[in-house]
């Protein structure tokens, strides 16, 4: 995405580390009242008063988490913000600040990092978080991004992974699987481009899937939606590593089992069509694909009527006693043990991109 020979290229060495930081962050505005001091000192100073602080961090590594053959740098910057904000939302907290650290090789000019930062700043604006610090350094292999997200919540608002109980209902926001199929479409078009560099892909039929992959959105709205419904989840997690993996996380942390119903899993029509095109089973992708950044949570059965019919939420199963295990109930009413086949950051298969 950065090989256009006609682009202006300013070598990073011309600015140096501190000059680059100043250049990339000069127009960043501080909006959160909890941000006392942002970029420009040895550390940010935050004041949450009576609120509890929630912190999460994430790494995005070129060749492992993204491929610049089809990922625009602006989209990458935006997605890097979303990935971390989603973790704060999964605690039922409000994201407030981020720090941004970047390691790059000398193949990237200043203009490339400007494009990346445009996406980061847009993500910060959309999710109303302040950029309050970070680091820049060199890399021997491509680009590495690390963002730390900070959030706040009242103690009684925070939702953990370990609060689910037997008979709680399992609820999902949005739909799942689309981001994975968007990646499959992009990977296919990359291979076509290798064979014929003059080919122009027609991606109109895959707009939603590609957007879910390249420009996902965190469910910052869910906290207020649930508050308005007077529902506090008993447990919660974001769906970044695949639905099956996240269900297993909730079950293990809470000491419960689960029945997930295949017929209840929400799937987008475009996703179903493309699964047929690729001859891939849609349920397999839906429970094992990752990067959807939807929220998966449990609620008490008494709260069902408050949530019933709301288009933002789908009840996809219920929790059971731990001894009953974790299962997928198929459309044919067959019980299959659910296994974590989603993203594994340390597997060789995922790291061979």
PyMOL commands that set and color helices and strands:
alter all, ss='L'
color gray80, all
select helices_A, chain A and resi 12-25+73-89+110-126+178-195+204-214+222-228+243-254+262-264+269-278+282-288+301-307+322-324+348-351
alter helices_A, ss='H'
color red, helices_A
select strands_A, chain A and resi 35-37+45-46+52-61+94-104+130-138+144-153+169-173+235-239+256-261+294-299+313-321+326-329+335-337
alter strands_A, ss='S'
color yellow, strands_A
deselect
rebuild
show_as cartoon
